[in-house]
Amino acid sequence: MDPSIFSVLILSAYAIYFMLPAYLANASALTFGGGTPLDMGRSMNDGRRILGDGVTWKGTIIGILIGMGIGLLQGAVTGNMVQDLLIIGDPGIAQLVQGTITTNTLQGTLLGFALGSGAIIGDACGSFIKRRFNVERGRPVPLMDQLDFVVGAIIFASLVIVIPLNLIILIIVISIFLHLGANIIAYLLGMKNVWY
């Protein structure tokens, strides 16, 4: 296999691993949400809801806790193993992501909290923007639907660690396809009413 292709595959695997707290926080907020809306049913001056019924207290709390839990597990279980795998694949990649690798449970939990919280708040910001443009709940807004939680997660994680620009770009590209794929699977399993 071409070494450059192998490097991209390794870095792609790391990007998914890195974003796992955000991905699972976002998915669990949807799966386990419901109940009281985060905006408590309030509307803005434009007469539209602040966030809508899709963003709930239960989903927000569960999503953030899932993100923290995944981060804790990553810090406790994998630690430097990921760095070792990257070194085997390409020392340049290991150097590139060195500052982003969790090495203990405290760092993992903190990063998981940042990624999970950012994902939840990013998704809520997406809902806020949709309400301002009078987009009904569940209606698609291409790219924003796939990236609002990703951008939020990256911004929050950047408060904790330095994320290399090329890793950010790769995360964004991968997330678009993963999000669409996950939604299609959820639709086929009857967990969602729409495929997007």
C-alpha positions in Angstrom: 0.0 0.0 0.0 1.2 3.5 -0.8 2.6 5.0 2.4 0.7 8.3 1.8 -2.6 6.4 1.6 -1.7 4.5 4.7 -0.9 7.7 6.5 -4.3 9.2 5.5 -6.1 6.0 6.7 -4.3 6.1 10.1 -5.0 9.8 10.5 -8.7 9.2 9.5 -9.0 6.5 12.1 -7.5 8.9 14.7 -9.9 11.7 13.7 -12.8 9.3 14.3 -11.3 8.2 17.6 -10.7 11.8 18.7 -14.3 12.8 17.9 -15.9 9.8 19.4 -17.1 11.7 22.6 -18.7 14.3 20.3 -20.3 11.8 18.0 -21.8 9.7 20.8 -22.9 12.7 22.8 -24.8 14.0 19.8 -26.3 10.6 19.0 -27.3 9.9 22.6 -28.9 13.3 23.0 -31.2 12.4 20.1 -31.7 8.8 21.2 -32.3 9.4 24.9 -33.7 12.9 24.8 -37.3 13.9 25.2 -39.2 15.6 27.9 -38.8 19.3 28.9 -37.4 21.5 26.2 -34.2 23.4 27.0 -35.9 26.6 26.0 -38.9 25.8 28.4 -41.3 26.4 25.5 -40.4 30.1 25.2 -40.4 32.1 22.0 -38.4 35.1 20.8 -39.8 38.4 19.7 -40.2 37.0 16.2 -42.8 34.6 17.6 -40.8 31.5 16.9 -39.4 29.1 19.5 -35.9 29.8 20.8 -34.7 26.2 20.1 -37.8 24.1 19.8 -39.0 20.8 21.3 -36.0 18.8 19.8 -33.4 20.2 22.3 -34.3 18.9 25.7 -32.8 19.1 29.2 -32.7 15.3 29.4 -30.9 15.0 26.0 -28.5 17.8 26.9 -27.5 16.2 30.3 -27.3 12.7 28.9 -25.3 13.8 25.9 -22.7 15.7 28.0 -22.4 12.8 30.4 -21.9 10.3 27.6 -19.2 12.6 26.1 -17.4 12.7 29.5 -17.8 9.0 30.0 -16.3 8.2 26.5 -13.4 10.6 27.2 -12.8 9.0 30.6 -12.6 5.5 28.9 -10.4 6.8 26.2 -8.0 8.2 28.7 -8.0 5.2 30.9 -8.0 2.4 28.3 -6.1 3.7 25.3 -3.7 6.3 26.8 -0.5 6.2 24.8 -1.5 3.1 22.8 -2.9 5.5 20.1 0.4 7.3 19.9 2.2 4.0 19.6 0.0 2.9 16.7 0.6 6.2 15.0 4.3 5.9 15.3 4.2 2.5 13.7 2.2 4.0 10.8 4.1 7.2 10.3 6.3 9.1 12.8 5.2 12.4 11.2 1.5 11.7 12.0 2.4 10.9 15.6 4.2 14.2 15.8 1.3 16.0 14.2 -1.3 14.8 16.7 1.0 14.6 19.7 -0.7 17.4 21.5 -4.2 15.9 21.1 -3.7 12.5 22.5 -5.3 11.8 25.9 -2.8 10.2 28.3 -4.8 9.8 31.5 -8.4 9.7 32.8 -8.4 13.3 33.9 -7.3 14.6 30.5 -9.6 12.2 28.8 -12.6 13.2 30.9 -11.9 16.9 30.4 -11.5 16.5 26.7 -14.6 14.3 26.6 -16.5 17.0 28.5 -15.3 19.7 26.1 -16.2 17.6 23.0 -19.5 16.4 24.4 -20.6 19.9 25.6 -19.5 21.5 22.4 -21.4 19.0 20.3 -24.6 19.5 22.3 -24.3 23.3 22.3 -23.3 23.3 18.6 -26.4 21.3 17.8 -28.6 23.7 19.9 -27.1 26.7 18.0 -28.1 24.9 14.8 -31.6 24.6 16.1 -31.6 28.3 17.1 -30.5 29.3 13.5 -33.2 27.0 12.0 -35.9 28.6 14.1 -34.8 32.1 13.1 -35.2 31.1 9.4 -38.5 29.4 10.1 -37.2 25.9 9.2 -39.5 23.4 10.8 -38.1 20.8 13.2 -36.8 17.7 11.3 -36.5 19.6 8.0 -33.0 19.4 6.4 -30.5 22.2 6.1 -27.6 20.6 4.2 -24.2 20.9 5.8 -25.5 22.7 8.9 -27.2 19.4 10.0 -24.0 17.5 9.6 -21.6 20.1 11.0 -23.2 22.2 13.7 -22.3 19.8 16.4 -18.9 19.1 14.9 -18.0 22.8 14.8 -19.2 23.3 18.4 -17.1 20.3 19.5 -14.0 21.5 17.8 -14.4 25.0 19.3 -14.8 23.7 22.8 -12.0 21.2 22.5 -9.7 24.0 21.2 -10.1 25.6 24.7 -8.5 22.5 26.2 -5.9 21.5 23.5 -4.4 22.6 20.2 -5.9 20.8 17.3 -3.8 20.9 14.1 -5.6 22.5 11.1 -5.3 19.5 8.8 -6.9 17.3 11.5 -9.8 19.8 11.8 -10.3 19.7 8.0 -10.2 15.9 8.0 -12.7 15.7 10.9 -15.1 18.0 9.0 -14.9 15.9 5.8 -15.3 12.6 7.7 -18.1 13.9 9.8 -20.2 14.8 6.8 -20.1 11.2 5.5 -20.4 9.6 9.0 -23.4 11.7 9.9 -25.3 10.9 6.7 -24.4 7.2 7.0 -25.5 7.1 10.6 -28.8 8.8 9.7 -29.5 6.4 6.9 -28.9 3.4 9.1 -31.1 4.9 11.9 -33.8 5.5 9.3 -33.6 1.9 8.0 -33.8 0.6 11.6 -36.9 2.7 12.2 -35.2 5.0 14.7 -35.7 8.1 12.5 -38.6 9.2 10.3 -36.3 10.7 7.7 -33.0 9.5 6.1 -31.1 12.8 6.4 
